[in-house]
Amino acid sequence: MLNDKTEFLNIGNLPKTLLVLGNGFDLTCKVPSDYKKFLEYILENKLNYHNEELQRDGYSNIFEYTLSEIERYLKDINFAHDGGISKSEVVPELNSWYIIFLYRKMTNDMDWFQVENQIANQLATKDNSMNIVESIGDSLLSIYQNGKSMIRTQRISHLNNKEIEKIYELLSYNLLNKKLDSFNVEGSKDLFIEFRKKENELWEEYHEYDKRNIGSITERKKFENSFDSKLEKELFPMVAQVLLAELKELEMDFREYLTLSIYDMGVNYQINAGNLIESILGKIGKETGISTYNVLTFNYSTPWDMSEKGNRAEYLHPIFKENPIKTLNLHGRLDSETKEIIFGVDDEFLSPISNEYIFTKTSRTLDLYTKVMFEEWFENSRMSEILSPSIKEIIFFGHSLSKADYGYFRKILDSYIDNPEAHFIFVYNVYEGTTTDKKRRELIHSISSLFGEYSINKQSNTDLFRNLIQNNRIKIVEL
């Protein structure tokens, strides 16, 4: 069924512009949606330890305190032998991804693409080390449990001459001991119970064989090799699943944080968003009163559709009364009944047959888009309709153009690169702490990386990129 914006469209009303929006759009609208503020809010609330108390106890901020607790664990505890591990007030309250982000010192950057890059780095297999799934999978049975220490005489990491950082022993310990009543996402608790049951079965199997200590060296080697294969086949996939469950918990935390932040802004968010879109369109010479546009957004917010169960808010910014014609929130929306938003990595990083592929945006959006509650909304938001052939200006604003979203950008470029009338316009704004020169240099670098890679992938050289520049089809505009 067509909505009120599309039911009576004629040729003159077809979208002429595509707005591609990233988190910088919401930040410009005064939404505190940057990664650092979110993490600070989450840690203070999960640990019930706020700024005044932190200052009183000698900590400059919640990041310093939390990291000091993680480092204390890593310094003082032997996870293979220590049965009476002193309980931290921090670690059992945090999932693996929060611990990783803090341990990797990701508290100085506000950009979400750094989070997705860190997830991708953790999932990728490197020459001298195992990835997060492999590291945890190979460490779990060596964690003190069932009142016993158990040292495996053969480890997958040793066979492959790869190192496992101690942080992954901490994560393994936490996966086995964290509180199951802390989960908010449906199915997470049951998944963890299943995971722990499987891990315990494998632990008992190895322990029984080790206790009997029977057979020759050759037979022992045969058992160890067979057991390693069993770990990789039965336990590693479950490690990937529980880590994804923890990522979904993080996504739920961010959804609740962002919903509350926008609610606290009241009508100001919609006003700010409407004014910003007017400024962007006006800057490239579009008459906002008659311009028609679609929106493709990497954000989860919908300022053009501030509704509750389909009922319009009392105030609606004038620019949203006829536009946008079509919108698509690529990774979910706050007002969706699925109550899901997603992070993820580009599918070029991982093999489709790997355990880690479930983290890719391809796999995550497959899960999201095929949920019954999502399908009705998605019927009016198909990518093929968003990328309408009538579009002549593709405007990017507020996105870092990071590698994590290359698959989406490739789709956009595929749709318009061969149309000589289509122009790619990159709009940026200068905010406190930066300069016009710095922002422009950063943007030129990002544009060059995006179009250069696309051009090489398309025809093994940069001629296509050079042709776009020489025909003035790429523009950079300061807001």
C-alpha positions in Angstrom: 0.0 0.0 0.0 1.4 3.4 -1.0 1.8 6.1 1.7 0.5 9.6 1.4 3.8 10.9 0.0 3.8 8.5 -3.0 0.2 7.8 -3.8 -0.2 10.6 -6.3 3.3 11.0 -7.7 3.7 12.3 -11.2 6.9 12.7 -13.2 7.4 16.2 -11.8 7.4 14.9 -8.3 9.9 12.1 -8.7 12.9 12.5 -6.4 15.8 14.5 -7.9 18.1 14.3 -4.9 19.4 11.5 -2.7 20.6 12.4 0.8 23.0 9.9 2.3 23.3 10.6 6.0 25.7 9.4 8.7 26.0 10.0 12.4 27.4 13.5 11.8 23.9 14.5 10.8 22.5 13.6 14.3 25.5 15.2 16.0 25.0 18.4 14.1 21.3 18.3 15.3 22.7 18.2 18.9 21.9 14.5 19.5 24.6 13.1 21.9 25.0 10.1 19.6 28.8 9.8 19.6 30.4 6.7 20.8 32.3 8.3 23.7 29.2 9.8 25.4 27.3 6.6 24.9 30.0 4.5 26.5 30.4 7.0 29.4 26.6 6.9 30.1 26.5 3.1 29.9 29.4 2.5 32.2 28.2 4.9 34.8 24.8 3.4 34.9 25.8 -0.3 34.7 28.4 0.2 37.4 26.3 2.7 39.4 29.4 4.9 39.8 28.9 8.5 38.7 31.1 11.5 38.2 31.0 13.0 41.7 31.9 9.6 43.3 34.6 9.0 40.8 36.2 12.4 41.5 35.9 11.7 45.3 37.8 8.4 44.9 40.6 9.9 42.8 39.5 8.9 39.3 39.3 11.4 36.5 36.5 9.6 34.7 34.6 6.3 34.5 37.0 5.1 31.7 40.0 5.4 34.0 38.3 3.4 36.8 36.9 0.7 34.6 40.2 0.1 32.7 42.1 0.0 36.0 39.8 -2.8 37.2 40.3 -4.8 33.9 44.0 -4.3 34.2 44.0 -5.5 37.8 42.3 -8.7 36.8 44.8 -9.3 34.1 47.8 -8.6 36.4 46.7 -10.4 39.5 44.8 -13.5 38.3 46.0 -16.8 36.8 42.8 -17.9 35.1 43.9 -21.5 34.8 44.8 -22.0 38.5 43.1 -19.5 40.7 39.9 -21.0 42.2 39.2 -18.2 44.6 39.2 -15.3 42.2 38.3 -12.1 44.0 35.2 -10.8 42.4 35.4 -7.5 40.7 32.5 -5.1 40.8 33.2 -4.3 37.1 33.9 -7.3 34.9 30.8 -9.4 35.6 28.6 -6.4 34.6 30.2 -5.8 31.2 30.0 -7.9 28.1 33.0 -8.8 26.0 32.7 -5.9 23.5 32.8 -3.2 26.2 35.8 -4.9 27.8 37.6 -5.0 24.4 36.8 -1.4 23.6 38.2 -0.2 26.9 41.2 -2.5 26.8 42.1 -1.2 23.3 41.9 2.4 24.8 38.9 3.3 22.6 37.9 6.2 24.8 39.3 9.2 22.9 37.5 8.9 19.6 33.8 9.8 19.1 33.3 8.1 15.7 31.3 4.9 15.5 33.3 3.7 12.5 36.1 3.1 14.9 33.9 0.7 16.8 33.0 -1.2 13.7 36.7 -1.3 12.7 37.6 -2.7 16.1 34.9 -5.4 15.7 36.3 -6.2 12.3 39.9 -6.4 13.6 38.8 -8.7 16.4 37.1 -11.1 13.9 39.9 -11.1 11.3 42.5 -13.8 11.5 46.1 -12.5 11.5 49.4 -14.2 10.7 50.7 -14.3 14.3 47.6 -14.4 16.3 44.1 -16.0 16.5 40.9 -14.0 16.2 38.6 -13.4 19.1 36.4 -16.5 18.4 39.4 -18.8 18.0 41.3 -17.3 21.0 38.3 -17.7 23.3 37.4 -21.1 21.9 41.0 -22.4 22.5 41.1 -20.9 26.0 37.8 -21.9 27.5 38.7 -25.5 28.6 41.9 -24.1 30.3 39.9 -21.8 32.6 39.6 -22.9 36.2 36.2 -24.5 36.6 34.3 -27.3 38.3 36.6 -26.8 41.2 39.6 -28.0 39.2 42.5 -26.8 37.1 43.1 -28.5 33.8 46.0 -27.9 31.5 45.6 -29.2 28.0 48.8 -30.8 26.7 48.0 -29.6 23.2 46.5 -26.3 22.2 45.4 -25.3 18.7 47.3 -22.0 19.1 50.5 -23.9 19.9 50.1 -26.1 16.9 49.7 -23.1 14.6 52.5 -21.0 16.4 50.0 -18.3 17.3 49.7 -16.3 20.4 46.7 -15.7 22.6 46.6 -12.5 24.6 45.6 -12.8 28.3 42.6 -10.5 27.6 41.0 -13.4 25.8 41.4 -15.6 29.0 39.6 -12.9 30.9 36.8 -12.9 28.3 36.6 -16.7 28.4 36.3 -16.5 32.2 33.6 -13.9 32.0 31.6 -15.9 29.4 31.6 -18.8 31.8 30.8 -16.8 34.9 28.7 -13.7 34.0 25.3 -13.2 35.4 22.6 -14.7 33.2 19.8 -12.4 34.5 21.6 -9.4 33.0 20.4 -10.1 29.4 17.7 -8.0 27.8 17.6 -9.4 24.3 15.2 -12.3 23.8 17.0 -15.7 23.5 20.4 -14.5 24.8 20.0 -16.3 28.2 19.0 -19.6 26.6 21.9 -19.3 24.1 24.4 -18.8 27.0 22.9 -21.8 28.9 23.4 -24.0 25.8 26.9 -22.7 25.2 27.9 -23.4 28.8 26.4 -26.9 28.7 28.4 -27.7 25.5 31.6 -26.3 27.0 31.1 -28.3 30.2 30.5 -31.5 28.2 33.8 -31.0 26.3 35.6 -30.1 29.5 34.4 -33.3 31.2 35.3 -35.4 28.1 38.9 -34.1 28.1 39.2 -34.3 31.9 38.1 -37.9 32.0 40.6 -38.9 29.3 43.4 -36.9 31.0 42.6 -38.4 34.4 42.9 -42.0 33.1 46.1 -41.1 31.2 45.8 -44.2 29.2 47.4 -45.1 25.8 50.7 -44.6 24.1 52.1 -41.3 23.0 50.8 -42.0 19.5 47.3 -42.7 20.8 47.4 -39.6 23.0 48.4 -37.5 19.9 45.5 -39.0 18.0 43.0 -38.1 20.8 44.4 -34.6 21.0 44.0 -34.0 17.3 40.5 -35.5 17.2 39.6 -33.3 20.2 40.9 -30.2 18.6 38.8 -30.8 15.6 35.8 -31.3 17.9 36.4 -28.0 19.5 36.6 -26.2 16.2 33.5 -27.9 14.9 31.3 -27.8 18.1 32.5 -25.1 20.4 33.9 -22.4 18.1 30.6 -21.7 16.3 28.9 -21.4 19.7 31.5 -18.9 20.8 30.7 -16.8 17.7 27.0 -17.0 18.6 27.4 -15.8 22.2 29.7 -13.0 21.1 27.0 -11.9 18.6 24.5 -12.1 21.4 26.6 -9.8 23.5 26.9 -7.4 20.5 23.1 -7.4 20.3 23.0 -6.5 24.0 25.3 -3.6 23.2 23.0 -2.6 20.4 20.0 -2.7 22.7 21.9 -0.5 25.2 22.6 2.1 22.4 19.0 1.9 21.2 17.7 2.7 24.7 20.3 5.5 25.2 19.5 7.1 21.8 15.8 6.9 22.3 16.0 8.6 25.7 18.4 11.3 24.3 16.0 12.2 21.5 13.0 12.1 23.8 14.7 14.5 26.1 15.2 16.9 23.2 11.5 17.1 22.5 10.5 18.8 19.3 14.0 20.4 19.1 15.4 17.4 17.3 12.9 17.6 14.5 13.4 21.3 14.2 17.2 21.0 14.1 17.0 18.2 11.5 14.6 20.1 9.3 16.7 23.2 9.4 19.8 21.3 8.7 18.3 19.6 5.6 17.1 23.0 4.4 20.7 24.3 4.8 22.2 21.4 2.9 19.8 21.7 0.0 20.0 25.5 0.0 23.8 25.3 -0.1 23.8 23.4 -3.4 21.2 25.7 -4.9 18.0 23.7 -4.4 14.7 25.4 -3.6 13.6 23.7 -0.4 10.0 24.4 -1.0 9.8 22.4 -4.2 12.8 20.1 -4.0 12.0 16.4 -3.9 14.4 13.9 -2.3 14.9 10.5 -0.9 16.9 9.6 2.2 19.3 6.7 2.7 20.5 6.9 6.3 23.0 5.0 8.4 21.4 6.4 11.5 18.6 4.9 13.5 16.6 8.0 13.9 13.7 9.3 11.8 13.2 13.0 12.3 10.9 13.2 9.2 8.6 10.7 10.8 8.4 11.6 14.5 5.5 9.3 15.3 4.3 7.0 17.9 2.4 4.0 16.5 1.7 5.9 13.4 0.3 9.1 14.9 2.1 12.2 13.8 3.7 14.5 16.4 1.8 17.8 16.8 4.7 19.7 15.2 6.0 18.8 11.8 8.8 20.8 10.2 7.6 22.3 6.9 10.3 20.5 4.9 8.9 17.2 6.0 5.3 17.7 4.9 5.9 16.5 1.4 9.4 15.0 1.8 11.3 12.7 1.9 9.5 10.7 -0.7 11.2 7.4 0.3 13.5 6.7 3.2 15.6 3.7 4.3 17.3 3.3 7.6 19.9 0.7 6.6 20.5 -0.7 10.0 17.2 -0.5 11.7 15.2 2.3 13.2 14.3 3.3 16.8 10.6 3.3 16.2 10.6 -0.2 14.6 8.5 -2.8 16.4 11.4 -5.2 16.1 13.3 -3.1 18.7 16.5 -3.9 16.8 19.3 -1.9 15.4 22.5 -3.4 14.2 26.2 -2.8 14.0 28.3 -4.9 11.7 31.3 -5.2 9.4 31.6 -5.2 5.7 31.3 -8.7 4.2 34.6 -8.4 2.3 36.5 -8.9 5.5 35.2 -12.4 6.2 34.6 -15.7 4.4 30.9 -16.6 4.0 31.7 -20.1 5.4 33.5 -18.8 8.5 32.0 -18.8 12.0 32.5 -15.0 12.0 30.4 -14.3 9.0 27.3 -13.9 11.2 28.7 -10.5 12.2 28.7 -9.1 8.7 26.1 -6.5 7.6 24.9 -8.8 4.9 24.1 -11.5 7.5 22.7 -9.0 10.1 20.5 -7.2 7.6 19.2 -10.6 6.3 18.1 -11.4 9.8 16.6 -7.9 10.4 14.8 -7.4 7.1 13.1 -10.8 7.1 11.5 -10.4 10.5 7.7 -10.2 10.2 7.5 -7.0 12.2 10.0 -5.3 9.9 8.6 -6.5 6.5 5.6 -4.2 6.3 7.8 -1.1 6.8 10.4 -2.4 4.5 7.8 -2.9 1.7 7.8 0.9 1.2 11.6 1.3 1.6 13.2 -0.9 -1.0 16.8 0.0 -2.0 15.7 -0.1 -5.7 13.2 2.7 -5.0 15.6 4.7 -2.8 18.1 4.7 -5.7 15.6 6.1 -8.2 16.9 6.6 -11.7 15.4 10.2 -11.6 18.0 11.3 -9.0 20.6 13.7 -10.3 22.4 14.8 -7.1 23.7 12.4 -4.5 24.6 14.4 -1.4 26.7 12.8 1.4 26.6 14.4 4.8 27.9 13.3 8.2 29.5 10.0 7.1 33.1 9.1 7.5 33.0 7.1 4.3 34.7 4.3 6.2 35.6 0.9 4.8 33.0 -0.8 7.0 30.2 0.6 4.7 32.0 0.2 1.4 29.4 -2.4 0.2 26.6 0.2 0.4 28.7 2.9 -1.3 29.5 0.6 -4.1 25.8 0.0 -4.7 25.2 3.8 -4.9 28.1 4.3 -7.3 26.9 1.4 -9.4 23.5 3.1 -9.8 24.7 6.5 -10.9 28.3 6.4 -12.0 27.4 5.8 -15.7 24.8 8.7 -15.7 26.7 11.8 -16.9 24.0 14.0 -15.4 24.5 12.6 -11.9 26.8 14.5 -9.5 28.3 13.3 -6.2 28.3 16.2 -3.7 30.0 15.9 -0.3 28.8 18.5 2.2 30.8 19.1 5.4 30.6 21.4 8.4 33.3 22.8 10.7 32.8 22.3 14.4 34.7 23.2 17.5 38.1 21.7 17.7 38.7 21.5 13.9 39.2 23.9 11.0 38.0 24.2 7.4 41.4 23.2 6.1 41.6 20.1 8.3 38.0 18.9 7.5 38.6 19.4 3.8 41.8 17.5 3.9 40.2 14.6 5.8 37.3 14.6 3.3 39.5 14.6 0.3 41.4 11.6 1.7 38.2 9.7 2.4 36.7 10.5 -1.1 39.9 9.5 -2.8 40.0 6.2 -0.9 36.4 5.4 -1.7 36.4 6.4 -5.4 40.0 5.1 -6.0 39.1 1.7 -4.6 35.9 1.6 -6.5 37.6 2.6 -9.8 40.3 0.0 -9.3 37.8 -2.8 -8.5 35.7 -1.7 -11.5 38.5 -1.5 -14.2 41.8 -2.1 -12.5 42.9 1.6 -12.7 41.8 5.0 -11.5 40.7 6.3 -14.9 37.0 6.2 -13.8 37.8 8.4 -10.7 39.9 10.8 -12.8 37.1 11.1 -15.4 34.6 12.0 -12.6 36.9 14.8 -11.4 37.7 16.2 -14.8 34.0 16.3 -15.7 33.2 18.1 -12.4 30.9 15.4 -11.2 32.4 15.3 -7.7 31.9 18.4 -5.6 33.0 19.3 -2.1 30.9 22.0 -0.3 31.3 23.6 3.1 28.0 24.2 4.9 
